[in-house]
């Protein structure tokens, strides 16, 4: 007798039952979806034919049918994210179509408001945001993003929602009660949508959000602005909170900040923080949005133009230290103090911060949360990732006094704690996290930490600790050469005060193991003795002034000028070789130069290691050198530029260069007329306005850069931005017009080469 395999029978039976359950569930879902479509269609028809509608197909009956469906969904408790989000999008679209109908106001809002509210409450409960939150976490990243943008598209397509947000809710019945009903209904839809959007938590870019700037972000900000400025209390306080939370979560990703700047959100948030009657949640979200804006370089510029520092100081005095909510709740108070301090650090130069108060914030606010984050499995303190704290610490460390102050703290050993976090983070990236969002934050934290170590490495007293951890430094070097960096960098925002990882690593190793010109393969110089070799060292923030100076000096045949934006050489090895090969180095000094670790490295290499001739040039008459810079130029002859007498001071600088190089040099003014060149070549003058070329040399530099690539790539890169800039003129940039521009550049470059041969 054949032996019966009960295990096989049980397994087969289980799989069959599971398959049957799945099929039945899919059948049930499809049945409910069909019922939703039918019920909404019947409701639309009953509204369109209201006068001739009988009791069997009346709006009330249709609303009852919808209520039964939503109650069925509540009992069903969908546990598949695909079913939940699909169902939500279908119902949302039908609801938005419904409220866009005039009959919705004339009939539903006027006669069936209570019934409609009951039905919507059932809809709201059937998609309990808490349950949706749990399910959205299971969704693949790509599916989440696609769902996010589809929901945004639906909201933006509704004329009624758009008019509601713009406070232009036009309805045919002039009744305040009806307007309130419609307004409440629009608000409820938005609350549910915003809850779902916030739970999706997707990676956002400004290029993807740009199409929502005018029809969503600007209306949101205007809606809040009017609410705050015209009334201290209204029926929309819950909606306001959810909109603020949405703006806070979107702005938490610095790549989205250009959208907020274009929507004038910085100005609005500072205006709101100045109001004395907001509630605690509103203040918290407003301050967090301002902080997020300050994480972007362009955001810092706008905030400073709007007197952000003064507004925050007043907020700290009047609100943060006085409002009862913050006095009672210690966690709220400490979190807001931390956000306040981090925002101040981002918008103010570290050398302008008050030493005593800053030291207090570092000791009692920043360092404790860094320690907490390091011990956390997710590297977070509440909603803040450790990368945010390390970027703040990195900026503070451009001031040597803060480095020494932090290093003396009993509970925090700066360099060792940074190395400990790096050790763990390098392990995370070496095993390659599946989620690129996590990996991006790891890379950002590693880069910020390397910048901190670079600042520390300028000081002899800390070098032994760095050398003790040379193994981790070597792992950083190896990581920098991996392809992970190239994968991640396009998806993260790097502030300008953060140097690339390779530059930081080169800087650390140069400081720990200084290399002189004997260690460099500099090759043989082929320059004529009648030509002086000059290198210009500057902060990239001051590139406009540097280009102006370079344009003037480039007309002098007796000078061979080396500068990175012309040579394309940015690595430390290339820079060191250029310094060694140069007869003289001109340093363009400013606060930006002082704060740049790259500039500090170049300066010390010239003055301390090579002891090479140099000329300090102050490009800002109000800047005064301090600390390491002041020590090295104290007795050196320098020159100060005044923007009102540029050419005359150029002649003074040339005289100093002549003294150092023993050359006979005179300055001639560049007479290249850019506008005339565009006219002569019959080119679109808007291209000149778009690129904003100031000199002939800038035009030549652009030609050299662009002619080495396919012109179609540059055309695609600028076409959309060009048309956006000139949309009021309704100008389009055709391939033909751009090719004419490229051909004219080619001719200009060829002419320039033949004239200098």
ZAMARGU-4260 file (C-alpha; in steps of 0.2 Angstrom, whole numbers, plus 5000, padded with zeros to 4 digits):
<rodrens>
0) 5000/5000/5000 | 5007/5017/4995 | 5011/5028/5009 | 5001/5044/5011 | 5011/5061/5011
5) 5000/5071/5023 | 5013/5085/5024 | 5011/5087/5005 | 4992/5086/5006 | 4992/5099/5020
10) 5004/5111/5010 | 4994/5109/4994 | 4978/5112/5003 | 4985/5128/5012 | 4991/5135/4996
15) 4975/5132/4987 | 4965/5140/5001 | 4977/5155/5001 | 4975/5157/4982 | 4956/5156/4984
20) 4956/5169/4998 | 4967/5181/4987 | 4955/5178/4972 | 4940/5181/4983 | 4948/5197/4990
25) 4952/5204/4973 | 4934/5200/4967 | 4927/5209/4982 | 4939/5224/4979 | 4934/5225/4961
30) 4916/5224/4966 | 4917/5238/4978 | 4927/5249/4966 | 4913/5246/4953 | 4900/5251/4966
35) 4909/5267/4970 | 4910/5272/4952 | 4891/5268/4950 | 4886/5278/4965 | 4896/5293/4961
40) 4889/5293/4943 | 4871/5291/4950 | 4874/5305/4962 | 4880/5316/4947 | 4865/5312/4937
45) 4853/5315/4951 | 4861/5333/4953 | 4861/5337/4935 | 4842/5331/4933 | 4837/5336/4951
50) 4820/5343/4946 | 4815/5327/4937 | 4823/5315/4949 | 4812/5303/4959 | 4814/5298/4977
55) 4822/5281/4972 | 4837/5290/4963 | 4837/5306/4973 | 4854/5313/4980 | 4849/5308/4997
60) 4848/5289/4991 | 4864/5291/4982 | 4873/5298/4997 | 4866/5284/5008 | 4873/5271/4995
65) 4890/5279/4997 | 4889/5279/5016 | 4886/5260/5015 | 4901/5257/5004 | 4912/5267/5015
70) 4906/5258/5031 | 4909/5242/5022 | 4927/5248/5019 | 4929/5252/5037 | 4923/5234/5042
75) 4934/5226/5028 | 4950/5234/5035 | 4960/5234/5019 | 4978/5228/5023 | 4986/5229/5006
80) 4994/5246/5002 | 4990/5244/4983 | 4971/5242/4987 | 4971/5256/5000 | 4979/5269/4989
85) 4970/5264/4973 | 4953/5265/4982 | 4958/5282/4990 | 4963/5290/4973 | 4947/5284/4965
90) 4936/5291/4978 | 4946/5307/4979 | 4945/5310/4961 | 4926/5307/4961 | 4924/5319/4976
95) 4934/5333/4968 | 4924/5331/4952 | 4908/5332/4963 | 4913/5348/4972 | 4918/5356/4955
100) 4900/5355/4950 | 4889/5370/4953 | 4875/5358/4958 | 4885/5352/4973 | 4883/5370/4980
105) 4865/5373/4974 | 4859/5356/4980 | 4870/5346/4991 | 4877/5361/5002 | 4860/5369/5002
110) 4849/5354/5006 | 4859/5339/5011 | 4874/5346/5020 | 4872/5335/5036 | 4870/5319/5026
115) 4885/5324/5015 | 4896/5327/5031 | 4891/5310/5038 | 4896/5302/5021 | 4913/5311/5021
120) 4916/5306/5039 | 4914/5288/5034 | 4926/5291/5020 | 4938/5299/5031 | 4937/5285/5044
125) 4938/5271/5030 | 4955/5278/5026 | 4961/5281/5044 | 4978/5291/5042 | 4985/5281/5056
130) 4982/5265/5046 | 4987/5272/5030 | 5003/5278/5038 | 5007/5260/5042 | 5003/5254/5025
135) 5013/5267/5016 | 5029/5262/5024 | 5027/5245/5015 | 5026/5253/4998 | 5041/5253/4987
140) 5050/5270/4985 | 5045/5272/4967 | 5027/5268/4970 | 5026/5280/4984 | 5033/5294/4973
145) 5021/5290/4959 | 5006/5290/4971 | 5012/5306/4979 | 5013/5316/4962 | 4996/5308/4956
150) 4988/5315/4972 | 4996/5332/4969 | 4989/5332/4951 | 4972/5328/4957 | 4972/5342/4970
155) 4979/5355/4958 | 4966/5350/4945 | 4951/5355/4956 | 4945/5372/4952 | 4935/5373/4968
160) 4950/5369/4979 | 4960/5382/4969 | 4947/5395/4972 | 4945/5390/4991 | 4964/5392/4994
165) 4964/5409/4985 | 4950/5415/4996 | 4939/5417/4980 | 4925/5404/4984 | 4913/5410/4971
170) 4896/5402/4973 | 4879/5405/4965 | 4870/5407/4981 | 4875/5422/4991 | 4873/5414/5008
175) 4887/5415/5022 | 4880/5398/5029 | 4882/5389/5012 | 4899/5397/5009 | 4904/5390/5026
180) 4898/5373/5022 | 4907/5372/5005 | 4923/5380/5013 | 4923/5367/5027 | 4921/5353/5014
185) 4936/5359/5004 | 4946/5360/5020 | 4941/5343/5026 | 4947/5335/5009 | 4963/5345/5010
190) 4966/5339/5028 | 4964/5320/5023 | 4975/5323/5007 | 4989/5331/5017 | 4989/5317/5030
195) 4991/5305/5016 | 5004/5315/5007 | 5014/5317/5023 | 5013/5299/5027 | 5021/5294/5010
200) 5037/5303/5015 | 5045/5303/4997 | 5061/5310/4990 | 5057/5327/4982 | 5067/5338/4970
205) 5063/5356/4965 | 5063/5351/4946 | 5048/5339/4949 | 5039/5351/4961 | 5041/5366/4950
210) 5024/5363/4941 | 5015/5364/4958 | 5023/5380/4962 | 5010/5392/4956 | 4994/5382/4958
215) 4998/5374/4975 | 5013/5381/4985 | 5009/5399/4982 | 4990/5397/4986 | 4995/5387/5002
220) 5006/5401/5008 | 4994/5415/5003 | 4980/5405/5012 | 4990/5404/5028 | 4996/5422/5027
225) 4978/5429/5025 | 4972/5418/5040 | 4986/5424/5051 | 4985/5442/5047 | 4966/5444/5046
230) 4960/5434/5061 | 4967/5426/5076 | 4955/5412/5076 | 4944/5404/5063 | 4936/5387/5058
235) 4952/5382/5048 | 4965/5381/5062 | 4967/5362/5059 | 4969/5364/5041 | 4982/5378/5044
240) 4992/5366/5055 | 4992/5352/5042 | 4997/5364/5028 | 5011/5370/5039 | 5016/5352/5042
245) 5016/5348/5024 | 5027/5364/5020 | 5039/5359/5034 | 5040/5341/5028 | 5043/5346/5010
250) 5056/5360/5014 | 5065/5347/5025 | 5074/5342/5009 | 5085/5356/5004 | 5084/5352/4985
255) 5066/5359/4986 | 5070/5376/4993 | 5070/5385/4976 | 5052/5382/4975 | 5049/5390/4993
260) 5060/5405/4988 | 5050/5408/4972 | 5034/5406/4982 | 5041/5420/4994 | 5039/5408/5008
265) 5055/5415/5018 | 5047/5432/5019 | 5030/5425/5024 | 5037/5414/5038 | 5047/5428/5045
270) 5031/5439/5045 | 5022/5425/5054 | 5036/5423/5067 | 5034/5441/5071 | 5015/5439/5076
275) 5012/5438/5095 | 4996/5427/5094 | 5000/5411/5085 | 4999/5394/5095 | 5014/5383/5099
280) 5012/5371/5084 | 5011/5386/5072 | 5027/5394/5079 | 5036/5377/5079 | 5032/5373/5060
285) 5036/5391/5055 | 5053/5391/5064 | 5057/5374/5056 | 5053/5380/5039 | 5064/5395/5041
290) 5078/5383/5047 | 5076/5372/5032 | 5077/5387/5021 | 5093/5392/5029 | 5100/5375/5025
295) 5101/5381/5007 | 5114/5394/5001 | 5101/5404/4991 | 5089/5403/5006 | 5102/5411/5017
300) 5104/5426/5005 | 5085/5429/5005 | 5083/5427/5024 | 5097/5439/5027 | 5089/5452/5015
305) 5073/5450/5026 | 5083/5454/5042 | 5080/5436/5048 | 5093/5438/5062 | 5083/5452/5070
310) 5067/5443/5068 | 5074/5428/5077 | 5081/5438/5091 | 5065/5446/5094 | 5056/5429/5093
315) 5068/5422/5106 | 5065/5436/5118 | 5046/5439/5116 | 5039/5422/5111 | 5051/5407/5115
320) 5055/5413/5133 | 5038/5420/5137 | 5024/5409/5129 | 5016/5398/5142 | 5016/5382/5131
325) 5035/5383/5130 | 5038/5387/5148 | 5027/5372/5153 | 5034/5359/5140 | 5053/5357/5142
330) 5055/5346/5127 | 5046/5359/5116 | 5057/5373/5123 | 5073/5364/5121 | 5069/5359/5103
335) 5064/5376/5098 | 5080/5383/5106 | 5090/5371/5096 | 5082/5375/5080 | 5084/5394/5084
340) 5102/5391/5087 | 5105/5381/5071 | 5096/5394/5061 | 5107/5408/5068 | 5123/5398/5064
345) 5118/5395/5046 | 5114/5413/5042 | 5127/5422/5052 | 5146/5421/5050 | 5153/5410/5064
350) 5166/5424/5068 | 5151/5436/5072 | 5143/5425/5084 | 5144/5430/5103 | 5157/5418/5111
355) 5148/5416/5127 | 5130/5413/5121 | 5136/5402/5107 | 5147/5392/5119 | 5131/5389/5130
360) 5121/5383/5115 | 5135/5372/5110 | 5137/5364/5127 | 5118/5362/5132 | 5109/5361/5115
365) 5120/5355/5101 | 5133/5343/5109 | 5120/5333/5119 | 5109/5329/5103 | 5124/5324/5093
370) 5128/5312/5107 | 5110/5306/5107 | 5110/5304/5088 | 5126/5294/5088 | 5119/5281/5100
375) 5102/5280/5090 | 5100/5266/5078 | 5093/5278/5065 | 5106/5291/5069 | 5092/5303/5073
380) 5087/5314/5088 | 5068/5316/5086 | 5065/5321/5068 | 5083/5328/5065 | 5096/5317/5057
385) 5114/5318/5063 | 5120/5325/5047 | 5111/5341/5051 | 5120/5343/5067 | 5137/5339/5059
390) 5134/5352/5046 | 5131/5365/5060 | 5146/5359/5069 | 5156/5360/5053 | 5152/5378/5051
395) 5156/5382/5069 | 5173/5374/5067 | 5178/5387/5054 | 5181/5397/5070 | 5197/5391/5079
400) 5190/5397/5096 | 5175/5386/5095 | 5186/5371/5090 | 5196/5373/5106 | 5181/5377/5116
405) 5172/5361/5111 | 5188/5351/5113 | 5189/5355/5132 | 5171/5349/5136 | 5172/5335/5148
410) 5159/5324/5141 | 5163/5327/5123 | 5180/5323/5114 | 5178/5331/5097 | 5190/5322/5086
415) 5187/5305/5094 | 5168/5306/5094 | 5169/5311/5075 | 5180/5296/5072 | 5168/5284/5081
420) 5153/5290/5071 | 5163/5289/5055 | 5168/5271/5059 | 5150/5266/5060 | 5144/5276/5045
425) 5158/5269/5034 | 5152/5251/5039 | 5135/5256/5034 | 5140/5262/5016 | 5152/5248/5014
430) 5137/5236/5015 | 5127/5247/5004 | 5111/5251/5012 | 5096/5247/5000 | 5087/5263/5004
435) 5096/5277/4994 | 5088/5290/5006 | 5098/5282/5021 | 5113/5280/5010 | 5112/5299/5005
440) 5111/5304/5023 | 5126/5293/5027 | 5137/5301/5013 | 5131/5319/5019 | 5136/5315/5037
445) 5153/5307/5032 | 5157/5323/5021 | 5153/5335/5035 | 5163/5324/5047 | 5178/5324/5036
450) 5176/5343/5034 | 5177/5345/5053 | 5192/5334/5054 | 5200/5345/5041 | 5197/5360/5052
455) 5204/5351/5067 | 5220/5346/5057 | 5226/5364/5055 | 5231/5363/5074 | 5246/5354/5080
460) 5239/5351/5097 | 5226/5339/5089 | 5236/5330/5076 | 5242/5316/5087 | 5224/5311/5089
465) 5221/5311/5070 | 5236/5301/5067 | 5230/5288/5080 | 5215/5286/5069 | 5224/5285/5052
470) 5216/5268/5048 | 5199/5277/5048 | 5206/5291/5037 | 5213/5278/5025 | 5196/5270/5024
475) 5188/5287/5020 | 5201/5289/5006 | 5196/5272/4999 | 5178/5276/5001 | 5180/5293/4992
480) 5187/5283/4977 | 5172/5271/4976 | 5158/5273/4964 | 5145/5276/4979 | 5149/5295/4979
485) 5145/5297/4961 | 5129/5288/4963 | 5123/5298/4978 | 5130/5316/4975 | 5116/5321/4961
490) 5103/5317/4974 | 5109/5327/4989 | 5112/5346/4992 | 5129/5351/4997 | 5130/5369/5005
495) 5144/5379/4998 | 5154/5380/5015 | 5156/5361/5014 | 5170/5355/5003 | 5170/5339/4993
500) 5176/5323/5002 | 5191/5322/4991 | 5196/5340/4994 | 5194/5337/5013 | 5204/5321/5013
505) 5218/5329/5003 | 5218/5343/5015 | 5219/5332/5031 | 5233/5322/5024 | 5243/5337/5018
510) 5241/5344/5036 | 5246/5328/5044 | 5260/5324/5032 | 5266/5341/5024 | 5273/5339/5006
515) 5285/5352/4999 | 5289/5355/4981 | 5302/5341/4982 | 5288/5329/4984 | 5278/5335/4969
520) 5281/5330/4951 | 5280/5347/4944 | 5289/5344/4927 | 5300/5357/4918 | 5294/5375/4916
525) 5294/5381/4898 | 5290/5399/4902 | 5300/5413/4895 | 5310/5424/4907 | 5301/5439/4900
530) 5284/5432/4906 | 5280/5432/4925 | 5270/5417/4932 | 5256/5423/4943 | 5243/5412/4953
535) 5227/5420/4960 | 5220/5411/4975 | 5202/5416/4980 | 5186/5410/4988 | 5173/5403/4975
540) 5160/5414/4983 | 5170/5429/4977 | 5171/5423/4959 | 5163/5438/4951 | 5177/5449/4958
545) 5190/5437/4953 | 5183/5436/4935 | 5184/5455/4934 | 5202/5455/4940 | 5207/5441/4929
550) 5199/5449/4914 | 5209/5465/4917 | 5226/5455/4920 | 5223/5443/4905 | 5226/5458/4893
555) 5244/5459/4899 | 5256/5449/4888 | 5270/5449/4901 | 5259/5439/4914 | 5255/5421/4913
560) 5240/5419/4925 | 5235/5403/4933 | 5217/5401/4940 | 5206/5386/4943 | 5191/5392/4933
565) 5202/5394/4918 | 5212/5378/4920 | 5199/5367/4927 | 5211/5360/4940 | 5203/5359/4957
570) 5212/5345/4965 | 5225/5348/4979 | 5238/5340/4969 | 5235/5351/4954 | 5234/5367/4965
575) 5250/5363/4974 | 5259/5360/4958 | 5252/5377/4951 | 5258/5386/4967 | 5276/5378/4965
580) 5277/5383/4947 | 5271/5401/4950 | 5283/5415/4953 | 5270/5425/4964 | 5254/5421/4972
585) 5240/5434/4974 | 5227/5431/4988 | 5210/5439/4986 | 5206/5441/5005 | 5188/5442/5012
590) 5178/5435/5025 | 5174/5421/5013 | 5192/5418/5010 | 5195/5417/5029 | 5181/5404/5031
595) 5187/5393/5017 | 5197/5378/5022 | 5204/5376/5004 | 5210/5395/5004 | 5218/5392/5021
600) 5227/5377/5015 | 5233/5386/5000 | 5239/5401/5010 | 5248/5391/5023 | 5256/5381/5009
605) 5263/5397/5001 | 5268/5406/5017 | 5273/5392/5029 | 5279/5377/5018 | 5286/5385/5003
610) 5289/5403/5009 | 5284/5409/4992 | 5282/5428/4988 | 5264/5433/4989 | 5253/5449/4989
615) 5238/5450/5000 | 5223/5459/4992 | 5208/5465/5002 | 5193/5465/4990 | 5182/5471/5004
620) 5187/5488/5012 | 5177/5483/5028 | 5185/5466/5031 | 5199/5465/5044 | 5210/5450/5045
625) 5209/5440/5061 | 5217/5424/5069 | 5228/5413/5058 | 5227/5425/5043 | 5231/5441/5053
630) 5247/5433/5060 | 5254/5429/5043 | 5250/5446/5034 | 5253/5457/5049 | 5270/5464/5042
635) 5267/5461/5024 | 5263/5475/5011 | 5245/5473/5005 | 5232/5482/4994 | 5214/5486/4996
640) 5201/5487/4982 | 5188/5501/4981 | 5174/5496/4969 | 5173/5515/4964 | 5191/5515/4958
645) 5194/5498/4951 | 5206/5502/4937 | 5217/5514/4947 | 5219/5501/4961 | 5223/5488/4947
650) 5238/5499/4942 | 5244/5500/4960 | 5243/5481/4961 | 5252/5479/4945 | 5266/5490/4952
655) 5268/5478/4967 | 5268/5463/4955 | 5282/5473/4945 | 5292/5475/4960 | 5291/5456/4964
660) 5294/5450/4946 | 5305/5464/4939 | 5294/5466/4924 | 5289/5481/4914 | 5270/5480/4914
665) 5256/5492/4910 | 5237/5489/4912 | 5226/5492/4897 | 5207/5492/4898 | 5197/5478/4889
670) 5187/5487/4876 | 5177/5472/4870 | 5159/5477/4867 | 5148/5462/4871 | 5132/5470/4865
675) 5140/5475/4849 | 5146/5457/4846 | 5128/5450/4848 | 5122/5464/4836 | 5136/5460/4823
680) 5132/5442/4823 | 5113/5444/4822 | 5110/5435/4838 | 5096/5435/4851 | 5100/5449/4863
685) 5090/5439/4876 | 5104/5426/4876 | 5116/5440/4882 | 5103/5445/4896 | 5101/5427/4900
690) 5119/5423/4902 | 5124/5440/4909 | 5141/5440/4901 | 5151/5455/4908 | 5167/5455/4898
695) 5174/5448/4882 | 5185/5436/4893 | 5169/5428/4901 | 5162/5425/4884 | 5179/5417/4878
700) 5179/5406/4894 | 5161/5400/4891 | 5166/5397/4873 | 5181/5386/4878 | 5170/5376/4890
705) 5155/5373/4879 | 5163/5370/4862 | 5172/5354/4870 | 5154/5346/4872 | 5139/5343/4861
710) 5130/5360/4859 | 5113/5350/4860 | 5117/5346/4878 | 5119/5364/4883 | 5104/5369/4873
715) 5093/5356/4882 | 5101/5362/4899 | 5096/5380/4897 | 5080/5380/4885 | 5067/5378/4899
720) 5075/5391/4910 | 5077/5403/4896 | 5059/5401/4891 | 5054/5403/4909 | 5064/5419/4911
725) 5056/5427/4896 | 5038/5419/4897 | 5030/5437/4898 | 5038/5440/4881 | 5032/5423/4875
730) 5050/5419/4869 | 5055/5402/4864 | 5073/5397/4861 | 5074/5387/4844 | 5088/5375/4840
735) 5092/5386/4825 | 5095/5402/4836 | 5106/5393/4848 | 5116/5385/4834 | 5119/5403/4827
740) 5126/5408/4845 | 5137/5392/4845 | 5144/5396/4828 | 5148/5414/4833 | 5157/5408/4848
745) 5167/5396/4838 | 5172/5410/4826 | 5177/5421/4841 | 5187/5408/4849 | 5196/5404/4832
750) 5200/5423/4830 | 5206/5424/4848 | 5218/5410/4845 | 5225/5416/4829 | 5228/5434/4837
755) 5238/5426/4851 | 5248/5414/4841
</rodrens>
